[in-house]
Amino acid sequence: MKESLYSIVNLLGFYAGAFVLSALINNLLLKFAKSLGIRDRDNMTIRWSNEAKPSLGGISFYLCFLLGFMIYAIIFGQEDVFQNKDLLGLFFSINVAFLLGLSDDAYDTRPYIKLGSQILCGALLVSTGSGIELFPEDWMNITLTILWVAGMMNSINMLDNMDGITSITSIFIILTILGISLPFKLTNNVDLFLLITTLGSISGFLIFNWNPAKLFMGDTGSQFLGMFLAYFSIKFLWNHNIEGGDYSIFSNVSLVLITFAIPIVDTAFVTIRRLRKGKSPMVGGKDHTTHTLSYRGLTDRQVALIYVVLGIISSLLAYNVANFIAPNSLSLVLIWAYVIMLLVIFFSIAKKTNKKS
């Protein structure tokens, strides 16, 4: 009990420290870099905001991650960090994702370079033993790992289209992963500290990203978060209970689906709509689920609050799937029905909006 309490204090301390550090970093960036990270000042066809603002939030995520990484190694032992093959895979892939986002914010990286970098991130995880282990065939696990990493980096990037949405979504995904993993690893575990540190850094950034936003996270932030969330979802969701044997492919996929319901639904919604119109899903536009709600008369802040509610629902459902629903239970079909229902609702709202206009 005493050890558990000590661990909780450590986790809360890391969260508070990351929150304060992130707020300070973003405040300094906002003051001294008014134009850094702003591209296409005269082109507002993609970014929902009608005002160009710095896209620097990702820098605070990265700095807090690095600091948390080093502090943990100093306080709790270098063996847990520098001799941890999985963690080194995360470290190198995070650096690739951060540099990719940074170059994209500065120069508009070519699509094939971006995709190649995302595939490299997935390959780094596979090569360091951090891949999905859900199927008996290695080639299936490797392929799914690379597709998941690249897909999530793109999905989180696409979701970053309105004040606070990606920050809110990422916070609830991390809270879900923590809720599932904490009961089993309430110790001085480096994974938990990195999750808590990143949670604190996003929360500190949200002060500046909440509507009306003063600061955007940019591709630097979305690529970082996409890679970060992909790694920890593989470890705690895709591979949930595999070591204990109390799992099924259907239950683990359902767990991932509901935890990432918001970015998955948004990406599916945009992809289907654009393919129907003969457009590329990879080209930016104001046709996301968030925009659809705005076209129906909701303010940006109201849209953000709706995503808070959806985040809470997804987190609660995911926690129940992980802890209270049997791996082969037919009730897992309800999870899929919920996600499909969300997609249908957004298409229905979009259809009514088109008829009205």
C-alpha positions in Angstrom: 0.0 0.0 0.0 2.8 2.4 0.9 4.6 1.6 -2.3 1.5 2.2 -4.4 0.9 5.5 -2.6 4.5 6.5 -3.3 4.0 5.7 -7.0 0.8 7.7 -7.2 2.6 10.7 -5.7 5.4 10.3 -8.3 2.9 10.1 -11.1 1.1 13.2 -9.9 4.4 15.1 -9.5 5.4 14.2 -13.0 2.1 15.3 -14.4 2.2 18.7 -12.5 5.8 19.3 -13.6 5.0 18.5 -17.2 1.9 20.7 -17.1 3.8 23.7 -15.7 6.8 23.2 -18.0 4.6 22.9 -21.1 2.6 26.0 -20.1 5.9 28.0 -19.6 7.4 26.7 -22.9 4.3 27.6 -24.9 4.0 31.0 -23.3 7.6 31.7 -24.2 7.2 30.5 -27.7 4.0 32.6 -28.1 5.9 35.7 -26.9 9.1 35.3 -28.8 8.1 33.5 -32.0 5.0 35.3 -33.3 5.5 34.1 -36.9 7.4 30.8 -36.5 5.5 27.8 -37.7 3.1 29.9 -39.8 2.8 28.8 -43.4 0.5 30.0 -46.2 -0.6 33.2 -44.6 -2.8 34.0 -47.5 -4.2 30.5 -47.9 -7.0 29.7 -45.4 -8.6 27.0 -47.4 -7.4 24.2 -45.2 -7.0 25.6 -41.7 -10.4 26.3 -40.1 -9.2 29.4 -38.3 -9.4 32.6 -40.4 -6.3 33.9 -38.7 -2.7 32.7 -39.1 -1.2 31.6 -35.7 2.0 30.0 -34.7 2.1 26.2 -34.9 4.6 25.4 -32.2 2.8 23.2 -29.6 4.6 20.1 -30.8 7.9 21.5 -29.5 6.6 21.5 -26.0 5.4 17.9 -26.3 8.9 16.9 -27.5 10.8 18.8 -24.9 8.7 17.4 -22.0 9.1 13.9 -23.4 12.9 14.2 -23.6 13.0 15.7 -20.1 10.8 13.0 -18.7 12.9 10.4 -20.4 16.1 11.8 -18.8 14.7 12.5 -15.4 13.4 8.9 -15.1 16.8 7.5 -16.1 18.5 9.7 -13.5 16.1 9.0 -10.6 15.0 5.5 -11.1 17.8 3.8 -13.0 19.4 3.9 -16.4 18.9 0.2 -16.9 15.2 0.7 -17.2 15.8 3.2 -20.1 19.0 2.6 -22.0 18.8 -1.2 -21.7 15.2 -1.3 -22.7 15.0 -2.3 -26.3 11.3 -1.4 -26.7 11.9 2.1 -25.2 14.8 2.8 -27.4 12.6 1.9 -30.4 10.1 4.5 -29.1 12.8 7.0 -28.6 14.2 6.8 -32.2 10.8 6.6 -33.8 9.6 9.6 -31.8 12.6 11.6 -33.1 11.9 10.6 -36.7 8.2 11.7 -36.2 9.2 15.0 -34.6 11.7 15.8 -37.3 9.2 14.9 -40.0 6.6 17.2 -38.4 9.1 20.0 -38.0 10.2 19.8 -41.6 6.5 19.7 -42.8 5.7 22.8 -40.8 8.7 24.6 -42.3 8.8 23.3 -45.9 5.6 21.3 -46.7 7.3 17.9 -47.0 6.5 15.9 -50.1 3.9 13.2 -49.6 6.2 10.3 -50.5 8.8 11.5 -48.0 6.2 11.8 -45.3 4.8 8.4 -46.0 8.4 6.9 -46.1 9.2 8.5 -42.7 6.0 7.1 -41.2 6.8 3.6 -42.5 10.3 4.0 -41.0 8.7 4.7 -37.6 6.7 1.5 -37.9 9.7 -0.5 -39.0 11.7 0.8 -36.0 9.1 -0.4 -33.6 9.0 -3.8 -35.3 12.8 -4.1 -35.3 13.0 -3.4 -31.6 10.2 -5.8 -30.6 7.4 -3.3 -30.1 5.1 -4.6 -32.8 1.6 -6.0 -32.7 1.5 -9.7 -31.6 -2.1 -10.5 -32.2 -1.8 -13.0 -35.0 0.1 -16.3 -35.3 1.8 -15.2 -38.6 4.6 -12.8 -38.2 4.1 -11.1 -41.6 0.5 -10.2 -40.6 1.7 -8.6 -37.3 4.5 -6.7 -39.1 2.2 -5.4 -41.8 -0.5 -4.4 -39.4 2.1 -2.6 -37.1 3.4 -0.5 -40.0 -0.1 0.2 -41.3 -1.3 1.2 -37.8 1.7 3.5 -37.1 1.4 5.3 -40.5 -2.4 5.4 -40.3 -2.4 6.8 -36.9 0.2 9.5 -37.7 -2.0 10.6 -40.6 -5.3 10.3 -38.7 -4.1 12.5 -35.8 -2.7 14.9 -38.3 -6.0 15.1 -40.2 -8.0 15.5 -36.9 -6.0 18.7 -36.1 -8.4 20.9 -37.9 -10.1 23.0 -35.1 -9.2 24.5 -31.8 -8.6 21.9 -29.1 -9.9 18.8 -30.9 -6.7 16.8 -31.3 -5.5 17.8 -27.8 -8.8 16.7 -26.2 -8.8 13.4 -28.2 -5.2 12.6 -27.3 -5.9 13.3 -23.6 -8.8 10.9 -23.4 -6.8 8.2 -25.3 -3.9 8.5 -22.9 -6.3 8.5 -19.9 -7.9 5.3 -21.3 -4.5 3.6 -21.7 -3.6 4.7 -18.2 -6.9 3.4 -16.8 -6.3 0.0 -18.4 -2.6 -0.3 -17.4 -2.4 1.3 -14.0 -4.1 -1.5 -12.0 -1.4 -3.9 -13.2 1.7 -1.7 -13.2 1.3 0.7 -10.3 5.1 0.9 -9.8 7.9 3.1 -10.9 7.4 2.1 -14.5 8.9 4.1 -17.3 5.9 3.6 -19.6 3.6 5.1 -17.0 5.8 8.1 -16.4 6.1 8.8 -20.1 2.4 8.6 -20.5 1.8 10.9 -17.5 4.5 13.4 -18.7 3.0 13.6 -22.2 -0.5 13.9 -20.6 0.7 16.9 -18.6 2.4 18.5 -21.6 -0.8 18.2 -23.7 -2.9 19.6 -20.8 -0.5 22.6 -20.5 -0.7 23.2 -24.2 -4.5 23.0 -24.2 -4.5 26.3 -22.2 -3.3 28.0 -25.4 -5.1 25.7 -27.8 -8.6 26.0 -26.4 -11.0 28.1 -28.3 -10.2 30.9 -29.2 -6.8 29.3 -29.8 -3.6 31.3 -29.5 -1.4 28.5 -30.6 -1.6 25.4 -32.8 0.4 22.2 -32.4 1.2 22.0 -36.1 2.4 18.9 -37.9 5.3 18.7 -35.3 2.7 18.0 -32.6 0.4 15.8 -34.6 3.1 13.6 -35.9 4.6 13.3 -32.5 1.3 12.4 -30.9 0.4 10.0 -33.7 3.6 8.1 -33.2 3.4 8.2 -29.4 -0.2 7.0 -29.3 0.5 4.3 -31.9 3.3 2.9 -29.7 1.4 2.8 -26.4 -1.8 1.5 -28.1 0.3 -1.4 -29.5 1.7 -2.2 -26.0 -1.5 -1.8 -23.9 -4.4 -2.3 -26.3 -3.4 -4.3 -29.4 -1.4 -6.7 -27.2 -3.7 -6.5 -24.2 -3.6 -9.7 -22.0 -1.7 -11.6 -24.7 0.9 -12.7 -22.1 -1.8 -14.0 -19.8 -3.7 -15.7 -22.7 -7.0 -14.1 -21.7 -7.7 -12.4 -25.0 -9.2 -12.8 -28.5 -8.5 -11.1 -31.7 -12.0 -9.7 -31.8 -11.9 -8.3 -28.2 -8.5 -6.6 -28.7 -9.5 -5.1 -32.0 -12.7 -3.9 -30.4 -10.7 -2.3 -27.6 -8.5 -0.4 -30.1 -11.6 0.6 -32.1 -13.5 2.1 -29.2 -10.4 3.8 -27.7 -9.6 5.5 -31.0 -13.2 5.9 -32.1 -12.9 9.7 -32.6 -9.9 9.7 -35.0 -11.1 6.5 -36.7 -14.6 7.9 -37.4 -13.2 11.2 -38.6 -10.7 9.6 -41.0 -13.3 7.2 -42.3 -15.9 10.0 -42.7 -13.5 12.2 -44.6 -12.0 9.4 -46.8 -15.5 8.1 -47.9 -16.8 11.6 -48.7 -13.7 12.6 -50.7 -13.5 9.3 -52.6 -17.2 9.7 -53.5 -16.3 13.1 -55.0 -13.3 11.8 -56.8 -10.9 13.7 -54.5 -7.8 12.5 -52.8 -8.3 11.7 -49.0 -4.8 13.1 -48.3 -5.6 16.6 -49.5 -6.7 19.0 -46.7 -10.1 20.5 -46.6 -13.0 21.7 -44.4 -15.1 18.6 -44.6 -14.3 16.8 -41.3 -16.7 15.7 -38.6 -15.9 18.9 -36.7 -16.7 21.1 -39.6 -19.9 19.3 -40.2 -21.1 20.2 -36.7 -20.1 23.8 -37.2 -22.0 24.0 -40.5 -25.1 23.0 -38.4 -24.7 26.2 -36.3 -22.6 25.0 -33.4 -19.7 27.3 -32.2 -16.1 26.0 -32.2 -16.3 25.8 -28.4 -19.5 23.7 -28.5 -18.0 21.4 -31.0 -15.0 20.9 -28.6 -17.4 20.1 -25.7 -19.1 17.5 -27.9 -15.8 15.9 -28.4 -15.1 15.9 -24.7 -18.4 14.0 -24.2 -17.4 11.5 -27.0 -14.0 11.1 -25.4 -15.6 10.3 -22.0 -17.9 7.8 -23.6 -15.1 6.1 -25.5 -12.9 5.9 -22.4 -15.6 4.3 -20.3 -16.6 1.8 -22.9 -12.9 0.9 -23.5 -12.4 0.4 -19.7 -15.3 -2.0 -19.6 -14.1 -3.9 -22.7 -10.7 -4.4 -21.1 -11.9 -5.3 -17.6 -15.5 -6.6 -17.5 -16.4 -8.1 -20.9 -15.2 -11.7 -21.8 -12.9 -11.9 -24.8 -15.4 -13.9 -26.9 -18.6 -12.1 -25.7 -21.1 -11.2 -28.3 -21.7 -7.9 -26.5 -18.6 -6.7 -28.2 -20.7 -6.3 -31.3 -22.3 -3.3 -29.5 -18.9 -1.5 -29.6 -18.8 -1.9 -33.4 -22.4 -0.8 -33.6 -21.6 2.4 -31.6 -18.8 3.4 -33.9 -20.8 2.7 -37.0 -23.7 4.7 -35.5 -21.4 7.7 -35.0 -20.3 7.5 -38.6 -24.0 7.3 -39.8 -24.9 10.2 -37.6 -22.2 12.4 -39.1 -23.2 11.4 -42.6 -26.8 12.2 -41.8 -25.8 15.7 -40.5 -23.7 16.3 -43.6 -26.5 15.3 -45.9 -29.0 17.6 -44.1 -26.4 20.4 -44.3 -25.9 19.9 -48.1 -29.7 20.0 -48.7 -30.1 23.1 -46.6 -27.3 24.9 -48.5 
